[in-house]
């Protein structure tokens, strides 16, 4: 007869949905952060090469008075977001905090550039908020 010690703990079955939810949220956040990084790089190239796409003149921008400055800022932020999204996918310990910082900085940057293309940068702000939520909702469930 087999002993009863091989039976799993009943509490383990309660932890399984949280674990799946945590894994799903981290997967969502990492993929979205990689996409946001790609969108920032794309927006940076557009600002550098074809600034007639945007709705306002460069003199009406919030911080930089040229699209070239914003283009470089978007490309740098996009590269950081892309690399951090990959690190988050591989569950690097530092990537969760870095994701929150980069997504927050991305939302503020998109807010400053909102007058140039309201629909596009409004959508990016929404994605940034969703990434921050996905990373922070189970922040105490640090798994390695």
Backbone bond lengths (Angstrom), bond angles and torsions (degrees), N, CA, C in turn:
res aa  C-N    CA-C-N  psi(-1)  N-CA   C-N-CA  omega(-1)  CA-C   N-CA-C  phi
1 X - - - 1.434 - - 1.525 110.74 -
2 X 1.279 116.10 138.98 1.467 120.04 179.34 1.520 109.04 -80.00
3 X 1.278 114.01 146.18 1.459 117.50 179.33 1.524 109.96 -78.32
4 X 1.307 114.44 162.69 1.445 121.06 -176.93 1.531 112.06 -85.05
5 X 1.331 117.41 2.45 1.469 119.85 -176.78 1.521 112.80 -78.43
6 X 1.329 118.48 -13.03 1.465 120.70 179.70 1.519 112.39 -82.15
7 X 1.296 116.90 -10.95 1.464 120.35 179.39 1.528 109.03 -69.09
8 X 1.304 116.48 137.92 1.465 119.98 -178.18 1.524 110.63 -73.67
9 X 1.266 114.53 158.99 1.449 122.44 179.27 1.534 108.61 -68.83
10 X 1.346 118.98 132.99 1.467 119.93 -179.61 1.519 112.91 -61.35
11 X 1.319 117.30 -25.00 1.455 120.06 -179.51 1.531 111.15 -72.39
12 X 1.346 118.83 -23.26 1.459 121.92 178.20 1.524 111.69 -61.79
13 X 1.328 117.49 -32.83 1.458 119.71 -179.73 1.520 111.18 -69.64
14 X 1.337 117.78 -25.29 1.452 120.27 177.36 1.519 111.42 -77.47
15 X 1.321 117.77 -27.15 1.456 121.35 -179.72 1.524 112.10 -79.34
16 X 1.314 118.41 -21.29 1.457 121.26 -175.08 1.529 113.36 -62.05
17 X 1.357 121.48 -47.44 1.463 119.04 178.84 1.522 112.91 -62.14
18 X 1.318 118.28 -36.48 1.459 120.58 178.31 1.519 109.72 -64.94
19 X 1.335 116.37 -40.63 1.454 120.40 179.12 1.520 110.74 -63.51
20 X 1.332 117.14 -43.76 1.460 119.82 177.85 1.517 111.22 -64.70
21 X 1.344 116.67 -40.42 1.450 120.30 178.03 1.523 110.15 -63.06
22 X 1.336 116.58 -43.26 1.460 121.12 179.34 1.514 110.06 -61.18
23 X 1.323 117.13 -44.96 1.461 121.17 -179.88 1.522 110.63 -64.22
24 X 1.307 116.70 -41.57 1.459 120.10 178.47 1.512 112.94 -65.46
25 X 1.318 116.87 -40.93 1.460 120.51 179.69 1.531 111.13 -66.79
26 X 1.335 116.55 -40.58 1.462 119.40 178.74 1.528 110.92 -67.75
27 X 1.323 117.22 -38.12 1.458 120.44 176.22 1.518 111.24 -63.68
28 X 1.340 116.30 -44.61 1.458 120.88 177.57 1.523 110.98 -60.57
29 X 1.328 116.44 -47.48 1.464 120.33 -178.07 1.521 111.22 -62.99
30 X 1.320 117.41 -41.45 1.464 119.14 -178.29 1.524 111.40 -67.13
31 X 1.322 117.53 -42.15 1.462 120.13 179.28 1.526 110.80 -67.19
32 X 1.317 116.95 -41.85 1.463 119.89 178.63 1.524 111.71 -65.01
33 X 1.325 117.31 -37.87 1.465 119.72 179.53 1.524 110.67 -67.90
34 X 1.322 117.65 -37.02 1.473 120.37 175.48 1.530 109.30 -63.98
35 X 1.337 117.49 -42.68 1.466 120.43 178.26 1.522 111.82 -65.65
36 X 1.318 117.13 -42.30 1.463 120.47 178.00 1.521 110.07 -61.24
37 X 1.322 116.54 -40.95 1.466 120.02 176.53 1.517 111.45 -60.88
38 X 1.320 116.65 -43.57 1.462 120.08 177.05 1.521 112.32 -63.42
39 X 1.335 116.75 -39.19 1.466 120.21 178.07 1.525 111.16 -65.35
40 X 1.326 117.20 -38.85 1.463 120.07 177.89 1.523 111.00 -64.83
41 X 1.323 117.16 -43.13 1.460 119.98 178.43 1.531 110.10 -62.99
42 X 1.333 116.82 -43.00 1.459 120.87 177.54 1.532 111.10 -61.88
43 X 1.331 116.67 -45.19 1.464 120.64 177.38 1.520 111.96 -62.78
44 X 1.332 116.83 -35.44 1.460 120.40 177.05 1.515 112.01 -66.13
45 X 1.337 116.72 -42.05 1.470 119.60 176.56 1.524 111.14 -63.63
46 X 1.321 117.04 -40.85 1.468 120.28 179.00 1.523 109.97 -63.55
47 X 1.333 117.05 -42.77 1.467 120.11 179.99 1.526 111.31 -64.92
48 X 1.324 117.22 -35.25 1.461 120.16 179.09 1.529 112.57 -74.94
49 X 1.312 116.95 -39.88 1.462 119.90 -170.35 1.522 115.12 -100.20
50 X 1.328 117.31 -32.85 1.464 119.82 -172.06 1.521 110.10 -141.41
51 X 1.322 117.70 74.24 1.463 120.04 -174.24 1.530 112.86 -77.75
52 X 1.305 119.49 -4.39 1.475 120.41 177.28 1.527 111.97 -74.01
53 X 1.324 117.34 -6.27 1.468 121.38 179.98 1.526 110.35 -71.23
54 X 1.306 117.27 -30.18 1.465 121.14 -173.91 1.522 111.78 -81.60
55 X 1.344 115.52 159.11 1.456 122.58 -172.45 1.523 114.61 -80.33
56 X 1.313 119.24 -20.11 1.466 121.24 -174.87 1.526 110.18 -121.37
57 X 1.322 114.73 160.49 1.464 120.28 174.51 1.517 109.63 -72.77
58 X 1.313 116.52 157.73 1.459 119.73 -179.75 1.520 112.12 -65.02
59 X 1.323 118.97 -22.83 1.467 120.86 179.01 1.522 111.91 -70.86
60 X 1.325 118.54 -16.25 1.462 122.36 179.87 1.524 113.08 -95.37
61 X 1.317 118.19 4.14 1.458 121.00 178.69 1.515 110.54 -73.34
62 X 1.306 116.95 158.97 1.458 121.81 -171.74 1.526 113.63 -74.72
63 X 1.323 119.31 -56.34 1.457 120.96 -174.75 1.518 113.48 -102.93
64 X 1.320 116.51 -64.75 1.461 120.20 179.82 1.520 108.66 -82.63
65 X 1.305 116.43 144.65 1.454 120.19 179.42 1.519 112.31 -94.55
66 X 1.317 116.82 13.21 1.463 120.15 177.10 1.523 109.09 -141.24
67 X 1.311 114.33 152.36 1.450 119.07 176.41 1.523 111.53 -71.47
68 X 1.318 117.41 -23.40 1.463 120.20 178.54 1.534 110.64 -64.30
69 X 1.324 117.84 -41.89 1.463 121.50 177.29 1.515 111.94 -62.47
70 X 1.341 115.32 -43.74 1.458 119.23 177.84 1.518 110.82 -67.64
71 X 1.321 117.00 -36.27 1.461 120.07 179.37 1.518 111.82 -62.09
72 X 1.317 116.35 -43.80 1.464 120.28 178.64 1.530 110.52 -66.37
73 X 1.329 116.92 -41.00 1.467 120.43 178.91 1.530 110.86 -62.92
74 X 1.324 116.58 -43.12 1.471 119.97 179.01 1.525 111.69 -66.13
75 X 1.308 117.39 -38.87 1.466 119.78 -179.84 1.523 111.18 -67.99
76 X 1.331 117.61 -40.28 1.468 120.76 177.94 1.532 110.48 -65.09
77 X 1.324 116.38 -46.01 1.464 120.44 178.99 1.530 110.98 -64.36
78 X 1.315 117.05 -38.54 1.459 120.82 178.83 1.519 112.33 -64.66
79 X 1.317 116.59 -39.85 1.461 120.20 177.84 1.522 110.72 -64.77
80 X 1.327 117.11 -44.27 1.468 120.67 177.29 1.530 111.33 -62.13
81 X 1.326 116.95 -43.33 1.461 120.49 -179.76 1.527 110.84 -64.81
82 X 1.318 117.42 -41.48 1.456 121.36 179.41 1.528 111.06 -61.62
83 X 1.318 116.80 -48.19 1.468 120.71 -178.70 1.526 111.68 -67.28
84 X 1.320 117.00 -37.68 1.460 120.20 177.91 1.524 111.29 -69.17
85 X 1.324 117.68 -35.31 1.459 120.78 175.92 1.516 111.97 -63.04
86 X 1.319 116.57 -38.90 1.463 120.02 176.51 1.531 110.16 -66.83
87 X 1.326 117.32 -42.71 1.467 120.78 178.11 1.525 111.07 -63.84
88 X 1.328 117.82 -36.75 1.459 121.49 177.63 1.525 110.39 -66.09
89 X 1.316 117.14 -37.84 1.459 120.93 177.78 1.527 111.07 -61.97
90 X 1.327 116.89 -36.46 1.463 121.43 178.50 1.534 112.85 -90.50
91 X 1.339 116.80 10.43 1.465 124.34 173.54 1.518 113.90 58.05
92 X 1.311 117.14 43.55 1.456 120.19 174.12 1.528 108.28 -68.82
93 X 1.336 117.64 139.43 1.471 119.92 -174.62 1.530 114.09 -58.95
94 X 1.297 118.36 -35.49 1.458 121.90 -177.31 1.523 112.85 -81.01
95 X 1.318 117.67 -12.58 1.457 119.96 -169.81 1.527 113.74 -71.81
96 X 1.316 117.91 -26.69 1.473 118.81 -179.23 1.519 111.52 -68.99
97 X 1.319 116.39 -44.87 1.468 119.55 178.26 1.524 109.94 -67.98
98 X 1.331 116.72 -41.16 1.465 120.32 178.78 1.524 110.94 -63.07
99 X 1.330 117.52 -35.96 1.462 121.16 178.14 1.519 110.94 -63.57
100 X 1.316 116.87 -43.29 1.466 120.50 179.14 1.526 110.59 -62.95
101 X 1.325 116.64 -44.09 1.469 120.69 -179.57 1.524 110.48 -65.21
102 X 1.326 117.36 -47.55 1.467 120.53 -176.95 1.523 111.30 -67.83
103 X 1.334 118.18 -41.66 1.463 120.11 178.89 1.532 111.11 -66.21
104 X 1.331 117.62 -35.41 1.468 120.55 176.04 1.524 110.73 -66.34
105 X 1.324 116.13 -45.02 1.460 120.75 178.30 1.532 110.50 -64.46
106 X 1.321 116.77 -36.70 1.462 121.17 177.47 1.524 110.85 -64.41
107 X 1.321 117.04 -41.78 1.468 120.31 179.38 1.529 111.00 -63.95
108 X 1.326 117.04 -41.30 1.471 120.37 178.89 1.527 110.23 -67.25
109 X 1.320 116.87 -40.84 1.468 120.64 177.70 1.522 110.65 -63.36
110 X 1.319 116.73 -42.89 1.462 120.04 177.83 1.524 111.66 -65.93
111 X 1.316 116.80 -34.22 1.462 120.27 176.63 1.523 110.95 -64.93
112 X 1.333 116.40 -39.64 1.456 120.09 179.15 1.526 111.71 -68.77
113 X 1.311 118.19 -26.32 1.458 123.26 -178.24 1.529 111.62 -99.63
114 X 1.325 116.98 6.84 1.461 122.78 -174.01 1.526 113.01 -61.73
115 X 1.312 117.96 -34.45 1.466 119.81 -178.04 1.524 111.97 -68.52
116 X 1.325 118.73 -22.46 1.460 121.28 -179.01 1.523 112.00 -74.29
117 X 1.332 117.52 -36.79 1.463 121.80 179.23 1.534 108.12 -154.91
118 X 1.322 116.91 85.46 1.469 120.61 -170.90 1.533 114.97 -59.13
119 X 1.305 118.12 -42.60 1.462 120.05 -177.84 1.521 112.68 -65.70
120 X 1.307 115.97 -47.27 1.456 121.07 -176.80 1.528 111.49 -66.46
121 X 1.313 117.48 -50.10 1.460 119.59 -177.12 1.523 112.09 -74.83
122 X 1.337 117.91 -24.71 1.460 120.43 171.22 1.523 111.49 -65.24
123 X 1.336 116.35 -40.52 1.460 120.79 176.46 1.528 110.86 -64.70
124 X 1.316 117.85 -40.29 1.466 120.49 178.20 1.528 111.98 -65.68
125 X 1.325 117.53 -35.20 1.464 120.41 175.93 1.528 109.53 -63.66
126 X 1.323 117.07 -42.90 1.465 120.86 177.67 1.527 110.91 -60.70
127 X 1.325 117.94 -43.84 1.460 120.95 177.79 1.525 111.46 -63.41
128 X 1.331 117.24 -38.77 1.473 120.36 177.27 1.520 110.93 -61.49
129 X 1.318 117.07 -43.50 1.462 120.97 179.50 1.532 110.50 -64.58
130 X 1.323 117.74 -40.05 1.462 120.70 177.56 1.526 111.96 -64.78
131 X 1.318 117.64 -37.68 1.467 121.05 176.97 1.522 110.54 -65.42
132 X 1.317 117.31 -44.12 1.471 120.80 178.43 1.522 109.71 -61.18
133 X 1.325 117.19 -43.51 1.467 120.61 178.40 1.528 110.99 -61.82
134 X 1.328 116.43 -46.40 1.466 120.37 -176.75 1.522 111.97 -62.01
135 X 1.320 117.36 -33.72 1.467 120.59 -178.62 1.527 111.20 -81.22
136 X 1.318 117.40 -34.62 1.466 119.65 -174.43 1.520 114.31 -90.81
137 X 1.332 119.36 -14.51 1.454 120.65 -174.05 1.529 112.05 -63.55
138 X 1.313 118.13 -34.34 1.466 122.05 177.30 1.517 109.39 -125.93
139 X 1.310 116.52 48.18 1.465 119.82 -174.92 1.537 112.50 -64.37
140 X 1.327 116.80 -30.16 1.468 119.96 -179.07 1.526 112.34 -75.60
141 X 1.328 117.83 -12.30 1.466 121.54 -179.54 1.521 111.70 -87.05
142 X 1.303 117.31 49.65 1.478 121.34 -178.96 1.519 109.55 -65.81
143 X 1.324 116.28 113.80 1.461 121.76 -179.07 1.521 108.01 -117.95
144 X 1.302 116.00 144.03 1.456 118.95 -179.47 1.489 110.93 -122.65
